[in-house]
């Protein structure tokens, strides 16, 4: 169970990093368009 929770936490961290990276990329793309 602990192992599963650890895997889940790593997965959530990876998703968060991907979302944040995507958001920052979109944000800078918007700045460049203006």
TORNURO-108892 format. One record per residue: x, y, z of N, C-alpha, C, O in turn; residue in one letter. Coordinates in nm, 3 decimals. Layout:
! residues N
nu: X nv: Y nw: Z cau: X cav: Y caw: Z cu: X cv: Y cw: Z ou: X ov: Y ow: Z rest: A
...
This chain:
! residues 34
nu: 0.083 nv: -0.120 nw: 0.000 cau: 0.000 cav: 0.000 caw: 0.000 cu: 0.087 cv: 0.126 cw: 0.000 ou: 0.061 ov: 0.220 ow: -0.075 rest: X
nu: 0.191 nv: 0.126 nw: 0.084 cau: 0.282 cav: 0.241 caw: 0.089 cu: 0.348 cv: 0.259 cw: -0.048 ou: 0.363 ov: 0.370 ow: -0.097 rest: X
nu: 0.388 nv: 0.146 nw: -0.109 cau: 0.453 cav: 0.151 caw: -0.239 cu: 0.359 cv: 0.212 cw: -0.343 ou: 0.400 ov: 0.297 ow: -0.423 rest: X
nu: 0.233 nv: 0.169 nw: -0.341 cau: 0.134 cav: 0.222 caw: -0.435 cu: 0.117 cv: 0.372 cw: -0.415 ou: 0.109 ov: 0.448 ow: -0.512 rest: X
nu: 0.111 nv: 0.414 nw: -0.290 cau: 0.095 cav: 0.557 caw: -0.259 cu: 0.214 cv: 0.636 cw: -0.311 ou: 0.199 ov: 0.746 ow: -0.363 rest: X
nu: 0.334 nv: 0.578 nw: -0.296 cau: 0.456 cav: 0.644 caw: -0.343 cu: 0.450 cv: 0.661 cw: -0.496 ou: 0.485 ov: 0.767 ow: -0.548 rest: X
nu: 0.407 nv: 0.555 nw: -0.566 cau: 0.395 cav: 0.562 caw: -0.712 cu: 0.295 cv: 0.669 cw: -0.751 ou: 0.317 ov: 0.744 ow: -0.846 rest: X
nu: 0.184 nv: 0.675 nw: -0.680 cau: 0.078 cav: 0.772 caw: -0.709 cu: 0.131 cv: 0.914 cw: -0.689 ou: 0.102 ov: 1.003 ow: -0.768 rest: X
nu: 0.208 nv: 0.934 nw: -0.583 cau: 0.265 cav: 1.067 caw: -0.556 cu: 0.359 cv: 1.108 cw: -0.668 ou: 0.357 ov: 1.223 ow: -0.712 rest: X
nu: 0.442 nv: 1.015 nw: -0.713 cau: 0.535 cav: 1.047 caw: -0.822 cu: 0.459 cv: 1.081 cw: -0.949 ou: 0.497 ov: 1.172 ow: -1.022 rest: X
nu: 0.349 nv: 1.008 nw: -0.974 cau: 0.268 cav: 1.034 caw: -1.093 cu: 0.206 cv: 1.173 cw: -1.085 ou: 0.206 ov: 1.247 ow: -1.183 rest: X
nu: 0.153 nv: 1.207 nw: -0.967 cau: 0.093 cav: 1.340 caw: -0.949 cu: 0.197 cv: 1.449 cw: -0.967 ou: 0.170 ov: 1.553 ow: -1.028 rest: X
nu: 0.317 nv: 1.427 nw: -0.915 cau: 0.425 cav: 1.525 caw: -0.930 cu: 0.458 cv: 1.545 cw: -1.078 ou: 0.477 ov: 1.658 ow: -1.123 rest: X
nu: 0.465 nv: 1.436 nw: -1.153 cau: 0.496 cav: 1.444 caw: -1.296 cu: 0.388 cv: 1.522 cw: -1.369 ou: 0.418 ov: 1.605 ow: -1.455 rest: X
nu: 0.261 nv: 1.496 nw: -1.334 cau: 0.149 cav: 1.567 caw: -1.397 cu: 0.155 cv: 1.715 cw: -1.363 ou: 0.136 ov: 1.800 ow: -1.450 rest: X
nu: 0.182 nv: 1.747 nw: -1.238 cau: 0.190 cav: 1.888 caw: -1.196 cu: 0.300 cv: 1.960 cw: -1.271 ou: 0.280 ov: 2.071 ow: -1.320 rest: X
nu: 0.416 nv: 1.897 nw: -1.282 cau: 0.529 cav: 1.959 caw: -1.354 cu: 0.491 cv: 1.982 cw: -1.500 ou: 0.521 ov: 2.087 ow: -1.556 rest: X
nu: 0.424 nv: 1.883 nw: -1.562 cau: 0.384 cav: 1.896 caw: -1.702 cu: 0.285 cv: 2.011 cw: -1.720 ou: 0.297 ov: 2.090 ow: -1.813 rest: X
nu: 0.187 nv: 2.019 nw: -1.629 cau: 0.086 cav: 2.125 caw: -1.638 cu: 0.149 cv: 2.262 cw: -1.619 ou: 0.119 ov: 2.356 ow: -1.694 rest: X
nu: 0.236 nv: 2.274 nw: -1.519 cau: 0.301 cav: 2.403 caw: -1.493 cu: 0.388 cv: 2.444 cw: -1.612 ou: 0.386 ov: 2.559 ow: -1.654 rest: X
nu: 0.464 nv: 2.349 nw: -1.665 cau: 0.550 cav: 2.378 caw: -1.780 cu: 0.465 cv: 2.424 cw: -1.898 ou: 0.500 ov: 2.521 ow: -1.966 rest: X
nu: 0.353 nv: 2.354 nw: -1.922 cau: 0.264 cav: 2.390 caw: -2.032 cu: 0.205 cv: 2.529 cw: -2.011 ou: 0.197 ov: 2.609 ow: -2.105 rest: X
nu: 0.165 nv: 2.559 nw: -1.888 cau: 0.106 cav: 2.689 caw: -1.857 cu: 0.208 cv: 2.801 cw: -1.879 ou: 0.174 ov: 2.905 ow: -1.936 rest: X
nu: 0.331 nv: 2.780 nw: -1.833 cau: 0.435 cav: 2.882 caw: -1.850 cu: 0.464 cv: 2.903 cw: -1.999 ou: 0.481 ov: 3.016 ow: -2.045 rest: X
nu: 0.468 nv: 2.793 nw: -2.075 cau: 0.494 cav: 2.802 caw: -2.218 cu: 0.383 cv: 2.882 cw: -2.287 ou: 0.410 ov: 2.970 ow: -2.369 rest: X
nu: 0.258 nv: 2.852 nw: -2.253 cau: 0.144 cav: 2.926 caw: -2.310 cu: 0.154 cv: 3.073 cw: -2.273 ou: 0.132 ov: 3.161 ow: -2.356 rest: X
nu: 0.188 nv: 3.100 nw: -2.148 cau: 0.196 cav: 3.238 caw: -2.098 cu: 0.300 cv: 3.318 cw: -2.178 ou: 0.274 ov: 3.430 ow: -2.220 rest: X
nu: 0.418 nv: 3.259 nw: -2.198 cau: 0.523 cav: 3.329 caw: -2.272 cu: 0.487 cv: 3.342 cw: -2.419 ou: 0.522 ov: 3.441 ow: -2.483 rest: X
nu: 0.415 nv: 3.242 nw: -2.473 cau: 0.371 cav: 3.253 caw: -2.612 cu: 0.274 cv: 3.371 cw: -2.626 ou: 0.280 ov: 3.444 ow: -2.725 rest: X
nu: 0.187 nv: 3.388 nw: -2.528 cau: 0.092 cav: 3.501 caw: -2.531 cu: 0.168 cv: 3.633 cw: -2.524 ou: 0.132 ov: 3.728 ow: -2.593 rest: X
nu: 0.271 nv: 3.640 nw: -2.441 cau: 0.350 cav: 3.763 caw: -2.430 cu: 0.417 cv: 3.795 cw: -2.563 ou: 0.423 ov: 3.911 ow: -2.603 rest: X
nu: 0.467 nv: 3.694 nw: -2.629 cau: 0.536 cav: 3.715 caw: -2.757 cu: 0.439 cv: 3.762 cw: -2.865 ou: 0.478 ov: 3.837 ow: -2.955 rest: X
nu: 0.314 nv: 3.718 nw: -2.858 cau: 0.216 cav: 3.757 caw: -2.959 cu: 0.183 cv: 3.905 cw: -2.951 ou: 0.158 ov: 3.969 ow: -3.052 rest: X
nu: 0.184 nv: 3.960 nw: -2.830 cau: 0.145 cav: 4.101 caw: -2.813 cu: 0.250 cv: 4.197 cw: -2.865 ou: 0.231 ov: 4.319 ow: -2.858 rest: X
